[in-house]
Amino acid sequence: MVTLLYAPSDLKYIVFFCIIETMGFETSLPFLFESLSPWFLNHGIKIFGILVGAFILYRFSDRIIEQVIRKAIKGEPELDIEAERKREDTLIRITCLAVNIAILALAIILILGEFGIETTALVAGAGVAGIALAFGGQYLIRDFFTGAFIILENQYRVGDVVCLDTTCGLVEDITLRMTVLRDLDGTVHHIPNGEVKKTSNLTKTFSRVNLDVGVSYDCDIEKVIKVVNKVGQELAKDPDFVDDIKKAPEFLRVDDFGDSAIVIKILGDTQPLKQWRVAGEYRKRLLVAFKKANIVIPFPQRDVHLIK
């Protein structure tokens, strides 16, 4: 039987005593409990406070972040409630995850410090590991950072029609790593966010009908302007299209003198995603109106002279 007669002041000695006890030695347990009491009164209470504080921050931070983000987003134009809700949820999920990881890391560092472990070297080691990970997964990290800015800056949302470099389509999903587009052929494109150099949103806030129409040089241009504007006004008053059109298609200018026609520019504003529907109907009605008004839409012609 071995009895230790000195009082340990550090937890590692207490652990050492427990190991000795399991090996068949006796360490004077009353004396051991007496040594443990000051440690629990000092460090144990601090560890308990750290755990309680981390739990409270974890529970309430999510609610606070959700309220702040939803109030911040609410001030922006809400064109699509469902898409706006998806954007809010994505921002909330990303922010909550980052904050929760920070709370957990801070709590672990503080608790390790109470156990007498030097955390400075641990933090430095984590920094070195982070740098190594950044070099190893730089493309993945680039995708994540780019995706975060796409969502934060509201460059595009689910339901928008966009062109990412040379690939165009309907945005079906956005994550931190990639954007999923479906084109008119039904093909789904998965595009890493970090590889996109140019983003063009065709349906943000409003869309536009932009038409170039050629008419014969023999036509009365003033008559052409009246017909173009009349067709646009009638279309804007149609019950089937009144909600889609913000500004009726109308004559803007003579855009070019072509080889076979005078090219006029026609512009009109529509709700997002409605420009193709409105433009298709407008072309159909304009063709009918031109025929009634004897306005000719010419096509290229070539005269061939045969020499005998």
Secondary structure per residue as TSV (DSSP state, phi and psi in degrees):
chain	resnum	aa	ss	phi	psi
A	1	M	-	360.0	129.1
A	2	V	-	-116.9	129.6
A	3	T	-	-118.9	121.9
A	4	L	-	-86.5	133.5
A	5	L	-	-106.2	1.7
A	6	Y	S	-111.6	155.2
A	7	A	-	-93.6	120.7
A	8	P	-	-74.8	146.9
A	9	S	-	-114.6	-1.4
A	10	D	S	-126.4	148.5
A	11	L	H	-62.8	-31.5
A	12	K	H	-65.1	-30.5
A	13	Y	H	-70.3	-36.6
A	14	I	H	-64.4	-43.4
A	15	V	H	-61.1	-39.5
A	16	F	H	-61.8	-40.0
A	17	F	H	-62.6	-42.0
A	18	C	H	-62.4	-39.0
A	19	I	H	-64.8	-41.7
A	20	I	H	-61.4	-39.1
A	21	E	H	-63.7	-40.1
A	22	T	H	-69.6	-20.3
A	23	M	T	-86.2	2.1
A	24	G	T	105.8	-0.5
A	25	F	-	-91.5	161.2
A	26	E	-	-115.0	131.3
A	27	T	-	-114.5	17.9
A	28	S	-	63.1	76.8
A	29	L	H	-56.1	-41.7
A	30	P	H	-56.9	-38.6
A	31	F	H	-68.3	-34.8
A	32	L	H	-66.3	-45.3
A	33	F	H	-63.1	-35.4
A	34	E	H	-65.3	-31.9
A	35	S	H	-75.4	-33.1
A	36	L	H	-71.2	-32.3
A	37	S	H	-56.5	-48.7
A	38	P	H	-61.1	-36.5
A	39	W	H	-65.0	-44.0
A	40	F	I	-66.7	-36.8
A	41	L	I	-67.2	-28.0
A	42	N	I	-96.2	-69.4
A	43	H	I	-77.8	-35.9
A	44	G	I	-61.7	-42.3
A	45	I	H	-64.8	-38.6
A	46	K	H	-64.7	-42.3
A	47	I	H	-63.5	-41.9
A	48	F	H	-61.1	-42.3
A	49	G	H	-63.8	-38.5
A	50	I	H	-63.7	-43.8
A	51	L	H	-63.9	-42.8
A	52	V	H	-64.9	-43.7
A	53	G	H	-63.1	-41.9
A	54	A	H	-64.2	-39.2
A	55	F	H	-64.8	-42.9
A	56	I	H	-64.3	-45.0
A	57	L	H	-61.3	-40.9
A	58	Y	H	-62.5	-42.3
A	59	R	H	-72.7	-40.6
A	60	F	H	-92.3	-22.8
A	61	S	H	-63.5	-38.8
A	62	D	H	-61.0	-43.1
A	63	R	H	-66.7	-42.2
A	64	I	H	-64.9	-44.6
A	65	I	H	-61.9	-42.7
A	66	E	H	-61.3	-45.3
A	67	Q	H	-64.0	-43.0
A	68	V	H	-64.1	-45.3
A	69	I	H	-67.9	-41.7
A	70	R	H	-66.4	-36.2
A	71	K	H	-70.1	-37.0
A	72	A	H	-67.9	-40.2
A	73	I	H	-72.7	-28.6
A	74	K	H	-62.3	-23.1
A	75	G	T	-77.8	-9.4
A	76	E	S	-89.3	158.7
A	77	P	-	-60.1	127.5
A	78	E	-	-101.7	96.7
A	79	L	S	-92.0	-31.9
A	80	D	-	-137.7	105.6
A	81	I	H	-62.5	-40.8
A	82	E	H	-65.9	-43.8
A	83	A	H	-66.1	-37.9
A	84	E	H	-65.5	-38.9
A	85	R	H	-64.6	-40.1
A	86	K	H	-64.6	-38.6
A	87	R	H	-65.3	-43.5
A	88	E	H	-59.7	-46.2
A	89	D	H	-62.1	-38.3
A	90	T	H	-65.3	-45.1
A	91	L	H	-62.3	-42.6
A	92	I	H	-63.3	-44.0
A	93	R	H	-62.8	-43.6
A	94	I	H	-66.1	-46.6
A	95	T	H	-66.0	-43.5
A	96	C	H	-63.0	-40.4
A	97	L	H	-62.0	-45.3
A	98	A	H	-63.7	-43.5
A	99	V	H	-66.5	-41.6
A	100	N	H	-65.0	-38.8
A	101	I	H	-64.2	-41.3
A	102	A	H	-63.5	-41.8
A	103	I	H	-63.4	-44.7
A	104	L	H	-63.2	-44.5
A	105	A	H	-62.9	-43.0
A	106	L	H	-64.0	-41.9
A	107	A	H	-63.6	-42.3
A	108	I	H	-62.8	-43.5
A	109	I	H	-62.9	-43.1
A	110	L	H	-66.1	-40.4
A	111	I	H	-67.5	-42.4
A	112	L	H	-60.9	-35.9
A	113	G	H	-63.2	-36.0
A	114	E	H	-70.0	-24.8
A	115	F	T	-83.7	3.8
A	116	G	T	85.0	11.1
A	117	I	-	-87.3	131.6
A	118	E	-	-71.0	114.3
A	119	T	H	-89.9	-14.2
A	120	T	H	-61.6	-46.3
A	121	A	H	-65.1	-35.7
A	122	L	H	-64.0	-44.5
A	123	V	H	-64.7	-41.1
A	124	A	H	-63.5	-41.3
A	125	G	H	-63.8	-39.0
A	126	A	H	-64.5	-36.2
A	127	G	H	-65.1	-42.5
A	128	V	H	-64.0	-42.2
A	129	A	H	-63.6	-37.8
A	130	G	H	-64.0	-39.8
A	131	I	H	-64.7	-43.4
A	132	A	H	-61.9	-40.9
A	133	L	H	-65.5	-37.6
A	134	A	H	-63.2	-41.6
A	135	F	H	-68.4	-39.0
A	136	G	H	-71.5	-37.1
A	137	G	T	-118.2	41.1
A	138	Q	H	-63.4	-34.9
A	139	Y	H	-70.8	-39.5
A	140	L	H	-65.4	-43.1
A	141	I	H	-64.2	-39.1
A	142	R	H	-61.2	-41.8
A	143	D	H	-60.8	-42.8
A	144	F	H	-66.1	-44.0
A	145	F	H	-66.3	-42.4
A	146	T	H	-63.4	-42.1
A	147	G	H	-62.3	-38.3
A	148	A	H	-63.1	-42.6
A	149	F	H	-69.2	-35.0
A	150	I	H	-59.4	-43.8
A	151	I	H	-73.6	-42.9
A	152	L	H	-65.3	-40.7
A	153	E	T	-85.4	-3.2
A	154	N	T	55.0	45.9
A	155	Q	-	-64.5	-40.6
A	156	Y	-	-158.7	162.5
A	157	R	-	-131.4	169.7
A	158	V	T	-60.5	128.8
A	159	G	T	103.6	-15.3
A	160	D	-	-77.7	156.7
A	161	V	E	-105.0	121.1
A	162	V	E	-133.0	162.4
A	163	C	E	-118.2	117.7
A	164	L	E	-103.5	101.7
A	165	D	T	61.0	-111.8
A	166	T	T	-104.5	2.8
A	167	T	E	-103.7	123.4
A	168	C	E	-119.5	150.1
A	169	G	E	169.3	-179.3
A	170	L	E	-82.6	130.9
A	171	V	E	-74.7	113.2
A	172	E	E	-94.6	-27.2
A	173	D	E	-161.1	148.1
A	174	I	E	-131.2	127.5
A	175	T	-	-125.0	175.8
A	176	L	S	-64.5	-27.1
A	177	R	S	-92.9	-36.6
A	178	M	E	-151.4	165.8
A	179	T	E	-117.4	136.9
A	180	V	E	-107.2	120.4
A	181	L	E	-115.7	145.7
A	182	R	E	-122.0	121.1
A	183	D	-	-87.5	-177.5
A	184	L	T	-66.0	-24.5
A	185	D	T	-79.4	-4.1
A	186	G	-	87.6	2.5
A	187	T	-	-75.1	133.2
A	188	V	E	-97.5	127.7
A	189	H	E	-112.4	127.7
A	190	H	E	-104.0	111.5
A	191	I	E	-116.0	116.6
A	192	P	E	-60.2	132.9
A	193	N	G	-61.2	-35.1
A	194	G	G	-71.0	-14.6
A	195	E	G	-91.0	-6.7
A	196	V	-	-82.5	125.6
A	197	K	-	-100.3	-28.7
A	198	K	-	-139.8	128.9
A	199	T	E	-118.7	126.3
A	200	S	E	-122.7	116.5
A	201	N	E	-97.7	117.0
A	202	L	S	-88.8	-3.6
A	203	T	S	-138.5	28.7
A	204	K	S	-92.0	125.9
A	205	T	S	71.6	-57.5
A	206	F	-	-154.8	165.9
A	207	S	E	-122.3	174.6
A	208	R	E	-141.2	138.2
A	209	V	E	-85.6	121.8
A	210	N	E	-131.0	102.7
A	211	L	E	-121.0	141.4
A	212	D	E	-113.4	117.7
A	213	V	E	-120.4	131.4
A	214	G	E	-97.2	135.1
A	215	V	E	-126.6	158.9
A	216	S	-	-66.0	149.9
A	217	Y	T	-65.2	-20.5
A	218	D	T	-81.3	-9.3
A	219	C	S	-74.7	151.9
A	220	D	-	-79.8	111.6
A	221	I	H	-63.5	-33.4
A	222	E	H	-65.6	-38.5
A	223	K	H	-65.3	-40.5
A	224	V	H	-59.7	-44.1
A	225	I	H	-61.5	-42.9
A	226	K	H	-63.6	-42.8
A	227	V	H	-65.6	-44.2
A	228	V	H	-59.3	-47.9
A	229	N	H	-69.1	-36.2
A	230	K	H	-64.8	-43.3
A	231	V	H	-62.7	-40.1
A	232	G	H	-64.9	-42.5
A	233	Q	H	-65.5	-41.5
A	234	E	H	-64.5	-39.0
A	235	L	H	-66.0	-39.4
A	236	A	H	-67.0	-23.5
A	237	K	H	-92.8	-7.8
A	238	D	S	-66.0	129.8
A	239	P	T	-57.7	-28.6
A	240	D	T	-75.9	-16.2
A	241	F	T	-125.5	-4.8
A	242	V	T	-61.4	-33.5
A	243	D	T	-80.2	-15.1
A	244	D	T	-90.6	-22.6
A	245	I	E	-103.9	125.1
A	246	K	E	-93.6	-34.1
A	247	K	E	-143.1	125.4
A	248	A	E	-62.0	142.0
A	249	P	E	-59.5	134.3
A	250	E	E	-150.4	163.3
A	251	F	E	-64.8	133.0
A	252	L	E	-107.3	-49.9
A	253	R	E	-169.6	166.4
A	254	V	E	-80.3	115.6
A	255	D	E	-91.4	-27.7
A	256	D	E	-166.8	154.0
A	257	F	E	-103.8	100.4
A	258	G	-	-82.3	177.5
A	259	D	S	-65.6	-32.8
A	260	S	S	-122.3	-6.5
A	261	A	-	-154.6	158.6
A	262	I	E	-87.6	122.9
A	263	V	E	-96.4	122.3
A	264	I	E	-110.8	147.8
A	265	K	E	-100.8	130.7
A	266	I	E	-122.5	128.0
A	267	L	E	-128.7	148.5
A	268	G	E	-160.2	148.9
A	269	D	E	-102.5	141.3
A	270	T	E	-131.8	172.1
A	271	Q	S	-68.3	156.7
A	272	P	T	-54.9	138.9
A	273	L	T	74.9	-1.6
A	274	K	-	-100.4	-2.6
A	275	Q	H	-65.3	-34.2
A	276	W	H	-73.0	-39.0
A	277	R	H	-64.7	-46.1
A	278	V	H	-67.2	-42.8
A	279	A	H	-63.5	-39.7
A	280	G	H	-63.6	-44.0
A	281	E	H	-66.9	-37.9
A	282	Y	H	-65.6	-42.0
A	283	R	H	-60.1	-43.7
A	284	K	H	-61.6	-46.8
A	285	R	H	-69.4	-34.6
A	286	L	H	-67.0	-37.7
A	287	L	H	-62.6	-43.9
A	288	V	H	-63.7	-43.3
A	289	A	H	-65.9	-38.6
A	290	F	H	-64.4	-39.2
A	291	K	H	-65.5	-39.8
A	292	K	H	-66.4	-34.5
A	293	A	T	-92.1	6.5
A	294	N	T	58.3	36.7
A	295	I	-	-95.5	122.3
A	296	V	-	-92.3	132.5
A	297	I	-	-99.6	102.5
A	298	P	-	-75.5	165.7
A	299	F	-	-133.7	155.4
A	300	P	-	-58.6	136.9
A	301	Q	-	-128.7	151.3
A	302	R	-	-134.7	129.8
A	303	D	-	-95.5	127.9
A	304	V	-	-112.8	123.4
A	305	H	-	-110.0	122.2
A	306	L	-	-93.8	127.0
A	307	I	-	-105.7	121.1
A	308	K	-	-84.4	360.0
